[in-house]
Amino acid sequence: MNYRIITAQEAAAYINHGDGVGISGFTLSGTPKTVLPEVAKRAEEAHAAGKPFQIDLYSGASTGDAIDGVLTRAKAIRFRAPFISNPTVRNAINGKEMAYCDLHLSLMAQDLRYGYMGKVNVAILEAIDITPDGKVYLTTAGGIGQTVANLADKIIIERNTYHHTMGLHDVYEPLDPPCRKEIPIFSASDRIGKPYVQVDPKKVVGIVEVNMPNEQVIFKELDPVTSKIGENVVNFIKNEIKRGTIPATGLPIQSGIGNVANAVLKGLEECDGIPPLDLYSEVLQDSVIKLMELGRVKAGSTCSLSLSQECLKHVYDNLDFFRDKLILRPSEISNHPEVIRRLGIIAMNTAIEADLYGCVNSSHICGTRLMNGIGGSGDFARNAFVSIFTCPSTQKNGMISSIVPMVTHADHTEHDVRVVVTEWGVADLRGKCPDERAKALIENCAHPDYRNLLWDYLKIAKSGHVSHNVAAALGMHAAFERNGDMRTTDWSIFA
């Protein structure tokens, strides 16, 4: 089949007010580059004429400013799922200017198939190429490309000649109940699907020619706190192997994105107590590429190559080396509970705050203001061999404690949080009753400035299986909102 070559503006004309639009990609990688900015322009023109124009936007995870930011400033998004990181869209959600559904990333494709999100009218896929019979070779991320292509009435292809990841993808979509079979992944390096997304060629309304890199991934430099957290995590894994609770051969690791994750991965570079490992994760950063070249990571299964432009070019220039070590999967598979449980993942994710009994808030500031969303942390935490949550012990120059009596928003209950790590140490919560958990978190993870305050809270708590003072449980948060400093908390008013 011969496909029409169209401009981004012509492609945008296929997207109308009220449409559900599904896109390829995961984080800043593999997302379309040119069509959605033109949709934003259409929305601005419609609004100027007094007409409505908004879409529902479905993606694998967050996107960058070129999509979420541009569309939000044009007031072109009515509904968004499943994860965000752009400050513009974050402000719109917190200001109730946009509807947002926060959910586990492993569920996004499935929920679309089940019809919980509404209709997918248009799919936009960034691809290296498309064949006449509809084989679409995606660029640097898996995401939900196959699912939205199946569901959409119309498909737009952005053929991006900047990229050439041919052969890295492993596209597999599970059956729906009641005929669902096992997902036959038994090691991180297993390939079970196709290297392309199969689409119906008749749905393809056109190809937009593009030559653009992904938006640049920028991380903060490691500081003494994040470096210490990384060191504590590495030492914990090393000690677990030494005492035999983790096999001597090691287990696959999952690491979230950001500077704490980079600190952990950096600690693996020259750690003689940890063998070379596999990575089974949703994102893969620059540090993993270095670990592969050092022989410290054997294989990297991921949904997204969240790499700097320099590192991505290095991978492209050395594809013969990386082709059998990198596997790009759909997010439904990279984050699938069945596979995570089978492989025995060591999961490492970040927390905003953890309470005295191990519940973790990873998405909302003071229980109300969305930060990014739960992302894939729940997929991994519930099903991991060991689920580790990391965070600095304080924020805002010590005015906020990350260890609190009760979290203001519970993304992960105490049943799913096995280990908490701050720069002060490790709280191993496995096999501990609530009182023992509280002791471990206060003594090992809380900042010294807050330890007595947390012990004093327990003195006024009503004793039970879990000890709490219902009126005072959020007292530290209330003190921060009132005085700008949790250290001003006065428990005597609740005694």
NORKA-V589661 format. One record per residue. N is the residue number from 1. PSI is psi in degrees with one decimal (NA if undefined). OMEGA is omega in degrees with one decimal (* if undefined). D_FIRST is the distance of its C-alpha to the first C-alpha in Angstrom with 1 decimal. Layout:
N:PSI:OMEGA:D_FIRST + N:PSI:OMEGA:D_FIRST
This chain:
1:137.6:175.8:0.0 + 2:122.8:-179.3:3.8 + 3:148.0:177.3:6.3 + 4:138.1:170.0:9.8 + 5:121.8:-176.3:12.6 + 6:163.8:176.2:15.6 + 7:164.0:176.3:19.2 + 8:-36.4:178.4:20.9 + 9:-42.6:177.6:22.9 + 10:-39.1:178.6:20.1 + 11:-41.1:-179.3:18.7 + 12:-26.1:-179.2:22.2 + 13:-17.0:177.3:22.4 + 14:-7.7:-178.8:20.2 + 15:124.3:-172.7:23.1 + 16:165.2:176.2:26.2 + 17:132.0:178.5:29.7 + 18:-5.4:-179.0:30.1 + 19:149.0:167.0:26.7 + 20:126.1:-175.8:26.4 + 21:121.4:177.0:24.3 + 22:138.2:-175.1:23.5 + 23:157.8:173.0:22.8 + 24:172.2:174.1:22.3 + 25:168.8:-177.5:25.3 + 26:119.2:-167.7:28.9 + 27:-138.4:-177.8:31.8 + 28:-1.2:-173.4:31.0 + 29:136.7:170.8:28.3 + 30:11.0:179.0:24.6 + 31:154.1:176.3:24.7 + 32:152.3:-171.5:22.7 + 33:-30.5:-166.3:24.6 + 34:-27.8:-172.8:23.9 + 35:-45.1:-175.2:22.6 + 36:-34.1:170.7:25.6 + 37:-32.5:175.9:28.2 + 38:-32.2:174.2:26.7 + 39:-38.5:176.7:27.0 + 40:-40.5:177.9:30.6 + 41:-39.6:177.3:31.2 + 42:-40.6:179.8:30.0 + 43:-43.2:179.8:32.4 + 44:-41.1:178.6:35.2 + 45:-40.9:179.1:34.7 + 46:-43.7:-179.7:34.7 + 47:-38.1:178.5:37.8 + 48:-28.6:179.1:39.6 + 49:5.5:178.8:39.1 + 50:19.3:-178.1:40.5 + 51:150.3:178.5:37.3 + 52:145.5:172.1:36.1 + 53:104.4:174.5:33.0 + 54:149.2:177.9:32.6 + 55:163.4:167.7:29.9 + 56:129.8:-173.5:30.2 + 57:123.1:-179.4:28.9 + 58:131.3:-179.6:28.0 + 59:177.7:175.9:27.7 + 60:-36.1:178.9:28.6 + 61:-143.8:177.9:31.8 + 62:166.6:171.1:33.2 + 63:-174.8:-179.2:31.4 + 64:-169.8:-177.9:33.0 + 65:-29.0:-178.1:34.5 + 66:-17.7:175.9:31.2 + 67:-71.2:-176.1:30.0 + 68:-44.2:-177.6:33.1 + 69:-49.9:-177.2:35.5 + 70:-45.7:-179.1:33.8 + 71:-37.4:-179.5:32.7 + 72:-42.1:178.0:36.2 + 73:-27.4:176.4:38.0 + 74:3.0:-177.9:36.0 + 75:43.3:-173.5:37.0 + 76:-0.5:179.7:33.4 + 77:123.6:173.0:33.6 + 78:-44.7:-174.5:35.2 + 79:141.5:-177.6:34.6 + 80:140.6:174.4:33.8 + 81:153.6:6.0:33.5 + 82:-1.8:-171.1:34.2 + 83:146.0:179.6:35.8 + 84:158.2:173.0:36.7 + 85:-8.5:-177.8:38.5 + 86:131.3:-176.8:38.3 + 87:-30.6:179.7:41.8 + 88:-47.1:179.6:40.6 + 89:-33.1:176.6:38.8 + 90:-45.6:179.8:41.8 + 91:-37.1:179.5:44.2 + 92:-39.7:178.4:42.2 + 93:-47.0:-179.7:42.2 + 94:-25.5:175.8:45.9 + 95:7.3:179.4:46.7 + 96:31.0:174.3:45.0 + 97:-8.5:-177.5:42.6 + 98:138.5:174.5:39.6 + 99:139.0:-177.2:39.2 + 100:135.2:176.8:38.4 + 101:116.1:179.5:38.1 + 102:121.9:-179.6:39.2 + 103:163.9:176.9:38.1 + 104:133.8:-175.9:37.6 + 105:-28.6:178.9:34.3 + 106:-18.5:-176.0:33.7 + 107:-10.3:-171.3:33.7 + 108:-52.0:-179.1:31.2 + 109:-42.2:180.0:28.0 + 110:-44.8:-179.8:30.1 + 111:-34.4:174.6:31.7 + 112:-44.4:179.5:28.4 + 113:-38.1:-178.9:27.4 + 114:-9.5:176.4:30.8 + 115:11.9:-177.5:30.5 + 116:-22.7:-174.0:33.5 + 117:-12.0:-174.7:31.9 + 118:-175.3:-173.0:30.3 + 119:139.7:167.9:26.8 + 120:105.6:-178.2:23.8 + 121:-40.0:-174.8:22.0 + 122:136.1:172.0:19.9 + 123:136.9:176.1:18.9 + 124:118.1:-177.2:18.8 + 125:128.9:170.9:17.9 + 126:127.3:-173.3:19.0 + 127:155.7:168.8:17.0 + 128:-40.6:179.8:17.3 + 129:167.2:173.0:13.5 + 130:135.5:179.7:10.3 + 131:163.7:-179.9:8.2 + 132:-29.2:-179.6:4.5 + 133:13.7:169.8:6.6 + 134:21.0:174.2:8.5 + 135:115.4:-177.2:11.5 + 136:117.8:179.2:13.3 + 137:106.7:-175.6:16.2 + 138:168.4:-178.8:19.0 + 139:-105.8:-165.5:21.7 + 140:13.7:178.8:25.4 + 141:155.0:176.6:25.8 + 142:-66.9:177.8:24.8 + 143:-139.2:-175.7:26.1 + 144:28.1:-173.4:24.5 + 145:-47.3:-177.9:20.8 + 146:-42.0:-177.4:19.7 + 147:-47.4:-177.9:22.0 + 148:-30.8:176.2:21.1 + 149:-38.0:177.6:17.3 + 150:-38.1:-173.1:18.3 + 151:-27.5:-171.3:20.7 + 152:150.9:171.3:19.0 + 153:-34.0:-177.5:17.7 + 154:142.5:179.3:15.7 + 155:131.8:174.4:14.4 + 156:131.5:178.6:14.9 + 157:124.0:167.9:14.2 + 158:104.6:-179.5:17.0 + 159:105.6:-171.9:16.0 + 160:105.2:-176.4:19.6 + 161:-1.8:175.3:20.3 + 162:-30.7:-171.5:23.9 + 163:154.8:173.1:23.3 + 164:72.2:179.7:22.5 + 165:26.4:-177.4:23.5 + 166:126.9:176.2:21.1 + 167:-9.0:-179.1:22.7 + 168:-25.5:-174.3:25.2 + 169:149.0:174.4:23.5 + 170:90.6:-171.3:24.4 + 171:122.5:-177.6:22.6 + 172:128.5:178.1:24.4 + 173:121.3:-177.0:24.9 + 174:157.0:173.9:28.1 + 175:160.7:175.0:28.6 + 176:155.5:177.9:30.6 + 177:152.2:8.0:34.2 + 178:15.1:-176.1:35.8 + 179:20.0:-176.4:33.6 + 180:132.7:178.0:33.2 + 181:171.8:179.2:33.7 + 182:150.3:172.7:35.0 + 183:110.2:-167.3:32.9 + 184:56.3:173.4:33.7 + 185:118.2:-176.8:34.4 + 186:-6.1:170.9:37.9 + 187:159.9:-175.2:37.9 + 188:-25.6:-175.6:36.3 + 189:-3.2:-178.0:34.4 + 190:139.4:172.9:32.8 + 191:130.8:-173.5:29.0 + 192:-5.8:-174.1:27.8 + 193:-144.9:-177.7:24.1 + 194:155.4:178.8:20.8 + 195:13.3:-176.3:20.2 + 196:162.2:169.7:17.2 + 197:127.0:178.4:16.5 + 198:124.1:178.6:14.1 + 199:162.0:172.8:12.3 + 200:113.6:-176.8:10.7 + 201:-27.5:-178.4:7.1 + 202:-21.4:179.1:8.6 + 203:-18.3:-173.2:11.4 + 204:111.8:-177.5:10.1 + 205:-15.6:177.9:11.8 + 206:165.5:177.3:11.6 + 207:128.9:175.0:12.5 + 208:122.3:-179.2:16.2 + 209:130.1:-175.0:17.3 + 210:148.7:168.6:20.6 + 211:85.8:-174.4:23.2 + 212:140.7:173.9:25.9 + 213:168.2:170.2:28.0 + 214:156.9:172.2:28.9 + 215:144.3:-173.2:32.0 + 216:132.8:174.4:35.0 + 217:122.1:-178.4:36.7 + 218:124.6:177.8:40.5 + 219:152.0:175.4:43.2 + 220:150.7:174.9:46.9 + 221:150.5:177.2:49.0 + 222:139.5:176.4:50.9 + 223:174.2:-177.0:54.4 + 224:-35.2:-178.4:57.4 + 225:-50.8:-178.4:56.6 + 226:-36.0:177.8:53.0 + 227:-40.1:179.5:54.0 + 228:-39.1:176.5:56.8 + 229:-46.4:178.1:54.5 + 230:-42.7:178.7:52.2 + 231:-41.3:179.9:55.2 + 232:-40.0:179.1:56.5 + 233:-46.4:-179.2:53.2 + 234:-42.9:179.1:53.0 + 235:-35.5:176.9:56.7 + 236:-48.3:-180.0:56.1 + 237:-43.0:179.4:53.4 + 238:-44.2:-179.7:55.5 + 239:-34.8:178.0:58.5 + 240:-38.8:176.1:56.6 + 241:-41.4:-178.2:55.6 + 242:-38.4:-178.0:59.2 + 243:1.8:170.4:60.6 + 244:5.6:178.2:58.0 + 245:-18.4:167.0:56.3 + 246:134.2:-177.4:53.1 + 247:149.7:-179.4:52.4 + 248:-26.4:177.3:53.5 + 249:-7.9:-178.4:49.9 + 250:173.6:177.1:48.8 + 251:155.8:177.2:46.1 + 252:147.2:179.5:42.7 + 253:148.4:170.3:43.0 + 254:130.2:-178.9:41.2 + 255:129.7:176.7:42.0 + 256:-174.6:-175.4:41.1 + 257:145.9:176.4:40.3 + 258:-176.6:-173.3:43.1 + 259:-30.3:176.2:46.2 + 260:-42.8:177.0:48.0 + 261:-42.0:178.2:45.1 + 262:-35.9:178.7:45.2 + 263:-40.6:177.9:48.9 + 264:-47.6:-178.1:48.6 + 265:-35.9:177.1:46.0 + 266:-36.1:179.5:48.2 + 267:-19.3:179.4:51.1 + 268:-11.2:-173.3:49.2 + 269:-45.4:-174.2:49.0 + 270:32.2:-177.8:52.5 + 271:108.7:-176.3:53.6 + 272:-7.7:179.4:55.2 + 273:-1.1:179.7:55.8 + 274:124.6:-178.3:52.1 + 275:168.7:172.4:50.0 + 276:136.5:-172.7:46.5 + 277:163.1:167.3:44.3 + 278:153.4:173.8:40.7 + 279:126.1:174.5:39.1 + 280:100.9:-167.0:37.3 + 281:176.9:177.4:36.6 + 282:-21.7:177.7:34.3 + 283:153.0:178.7:34.7 + 284:125.2:-174.2:35.5 + 285:174.6:-177.5:37.5 + 286:-40.2:-175.3:38.7 + 287:-29.5:179.7:41.7 + 288:-37.3:178.0:39.8 + 289:-43.4:177.9:38.2 + 290:-41.6:-179.8:41.7 + 291:-34.3:175.9:42.9 + 292:-43.2:-179.0:40.3 + 293:-27.0:176.4:41.4 + 294:-6.4:-177.5:45.0 + 295:10.9:-178.7:44.3 + 296:-23.6:173.1:45.3 + 297:123.2:-175.9:41.9 + 298:-41.6:-179.1:40.3 + 299:147.7:180.0:37.0 + 300:106.2:175.1:35.4 + 301:126.6:-172.9:33.2 + 302:169.5:172.1:32.1 + 303:-21.6:-170.5:29.7 + 304:132.2:169.1:29.9 + 305:86.6:-178.4:30.8 + 306:68.1:-171.8:33.2 + 307:154.5:169.6:34.3 + 308:160.2:-178.9:35.8 + 309:-37.7:179.9:33.7 + 310:-43.0:-178.7:36.1 + 311:-39.5:178.8:35.8 + 312:-41.1:177.0:32.0 + 313:-38.2:178.0:32.0 + 314:-41.2:177.5:34.5 + 315:-45.6:179.2:32.2 + 316:-38.2:-178.3:29.3 + 317:-15.2:-176.8:31.8 + 318:40.4:-176.6:33.0 + 319:-31.0:178.8:30.0 + 320:-33.7:177.4:31.4 + 321:-41.9:-171.5:34.4 + 322:-15.5:-170.6:32.7 + 323:-37.2:-179.6:29.6 + 324:5.1:-179.4:31.8 + 325:-20.9:-178.0:33.8 + 326:131.3:176.5:31.4 + 327:124.9:178.5:29.3 + 328:118.0:-175.6:27.3 + 329:160.5:168.2:27.2 + 330:150.6:-178.9:26.4 + 331:-28.9:178.1:29.5 + 332:-27.8:-179.9:30.1 + 333:-41.6:179.3:30.6 + 334:-28.0:-176.4:32.4 + 335:15.3:-171.9:34.8 + 336:128.0:-178.2:35.1 + 337:-37.8:-179.0:38.8 + 338:-46.9:-176.5:38.5 + 339:-41.1:179.8:37.4 + 340:-44.2:179.9:39.8 + 341:-40.4:-177.6:42.7 + 342:-42.8:-175.5:41.9 + 343:-19.2:-179.1:41.7 + 344:59.4:-173.3:44.8 + 345:141.0:164.1:43.6 + 346:107.0:-173.0:46.1 + 347:131.7:-179.3:44.8 + 348:115.0:-179.1:45.9 + 349:165.8:-175.6:45.3 + 350:151.3:178.6:47.1 + 351:149.4:167.0:49.4 + 352:-43.9:178.4:50.8 + 353:155.8:174.7:53.9 + 354:143.1:-179.8:55.4 + 355:179.2:-171.4:58.3 + 356:-13.8:-177.4:61.4 + 357:3.6:173.1:59.9 + 358:3.8:173.2:56.5 + 359:143.1:-175.2:54.3 + 360:136.1:170.9:51.8 + 361:118.9:-179.7:50.3 + 362:10.5:-171.1:47.2 + 363:-26.0:-171.3:45.7 + 364:133.1:176.3:48.3 + 365:125.2:-178.3:51.2 + 366:30.3:172.4:54.4 + 367:-6.0:-173.9:52.5 + 368:-37.8:-171.6:50.9 + 369:112.9:179.2:48.9 + 370:135.6:173.1:45.5 + 371:-68.4:176.7:44.9 + 372:-36.8:-174.9:41.4 + 373:175.1:-177.6:41.1 + 374:-26.1:178.5:41.6 + 375:-137.6:179.9:38.3 + 376:4.7:-174.5:38.1 + 377:-37.0:179.2:41.8 + 378:-36.8:177.0:42.5 + 379:-43.8:-176.4:39.9 + 380:-41.2:-174.9:41.7 + 381:-45.1:-176.6:45.3 + 382:-29.7:-169.0:45.6 + 383:-1.1:-175.8:44.2 + 384:158.0:170.3:45.3 + 385:-44.6:172.5:48.0 + 386:124.4:177.1:49.6 + 387:118.5:-177.0:48.6 + 388:130.2:173.2:50.0 + 389:133.8:-178.1:50.1 + 390:150.5:172.8:51.2 + 391:151.6:169.1:52.6 + 392:148.3:-176.2:55.3 + 393:-24.7:178.4:58.5 + 394:163.5:174.2:58.9 + 395:169.3:176.5:57.0 + 396:51.5:177.5:58.1 + 397:37.6:175.9:60.9 + 398:-1.3:-176.6:62.3 + 399:-15.1:177.8:62.5 + 400:130.9:172.4:60.0 + 401:136.4:176.6:60.4 + 402:-12.9:173.2:57.3 + 403:118.6:-171.8:59.5 + 404:163.6:178.5:60.7 + 405:-43.2:179.8:62.5 + 406:134.7:177.8:59.6 + 407:149.2:-179.1:56.0 + 408:-14.5:177.1:55.1 + 409:120.0:-174.3:51.6 + 410:104.0:173.5:51.0 + 411:-33.0:-177.1:47.5 + 412:120.2:-179.7:48.8 + 413:170.7:-179.4:52.0 + 414:-17.8:179.9:54.7 + 415:-20.0:-174.5:53.2 + 416:-7.8:-177.3:50.1 + 417:111.8:-174.3:51.8 + 418:-32.1:-176.4:53.5 + 419:136.3:174.3:54.4 + 420:135.0:-177.7:54.9 + 421:129.2:168.9:55.3 + 422:-174.5:178.7:56.7 + 423:-14.4:-177.5:58.3 + 424:-19.5:179.2:61.6 + 425:-164.1:-173.8:60.6 + 426:129.2:172.0:58.9 + 427:105.8:177.7:59.6 + 428:109.8:-172.5:58.7 + 429:-0.8:-175.5:58.7 + 430:131.4:176.8:58.0 + 431:16.4:-177.6:60.7 + 432:145.2:173.0:62.6 + 433:169.0:-176.6:64.1 + 434:-42.6:-179.8:63.7 + 435:-39.4:179.3:66.9 + 436:-34.3:177.0:66.0 + 437:-46.5:-179.5:62.6 + 438:-43.5:179.6:64.3 + 439:-45.2:-178.2:66.8 + 440:-40.5:-178.2:64.1 + 441:-41.2:179.7:62.0 + 442:-48.0:-173.7:65.0 + 443:-31.4:-173.0:66.6 + 444:-26.6:-171.3:63.6 + 445:-31.4:-177.5:61.0 + 446:149.0:174.6:62.7 + 447:141.9:179.8:64.0 + 448:-32.2:-179.8:67.8 + 449:-20.0:-174.5:68.2 + 450:-5.2:-173.5:66.9 + 451:-46.7:179.4:68.3 + 452:-36.2:179.1:71.6 + 453:-39.9:179.2:69.9 + 454:-39.3:174.9:67.7 + 455:-39.9:-179.9:70.7 + 456:-32.8:175.9:72.6 + 457:-43.6:-177.9:69.8 + 458:-25.2:178.4:70.3 + 459:-27.5:-180.0:74.0 + 460:2.1:-178.8:73.4 + 461:145.0:176.0:70.7 + 462:126.6:-174.8:71.5 + 463:141.6:177.1:71.7 + 464:-166.9:175.3:69.5 + 465:-42.5:170.2:66.8 + 466:125.5:-176.6:65.0 + 467:123.2:177.7:67.5 + 468:153.3:166.7:66.6 + 469:107.0:-171.3:68.4 + 470:-40.0:-178.5:66.1 + 471:-30.5:-172.7:67.6 + 472:-8.0:-169.5:67.3 + 473:-34.6:178.6:64.1 + 474:22.7:-176.9:62.2 + 475:-35.2:179.0:65.3 + 476:-37.8:177.2:64.1 + 477:-40.8:179.0:61.0 + 478:-39.5:178.7:63.3 + 479:-38.4:178.1:65.6 + 480:-44.3:-179.6:62.7 + 481:-28.6:-178.8:61.6 + 482:-42.1:-171.4:65.3 + 483:-7.6:-179.0:66.5 + 484:13.1:-177.8:63.5 + 485:119.8:179.7:64.7 + 486:-21.8:-178.2:64.6 + 487:-10.1:178.9:67.8 + 488:4.7:-178.8:69.8 + 489:133.0:178.7:69.2 + 490:103.0:-177.0:72.6 + 491:-16.9:-174.0:72.6 + 492:-26.5:-179.7:76.2 + 493:-13.3:-180.0:75.0 + 494:-10.0:-173.6:73.2 + 495:NA:*:76.0
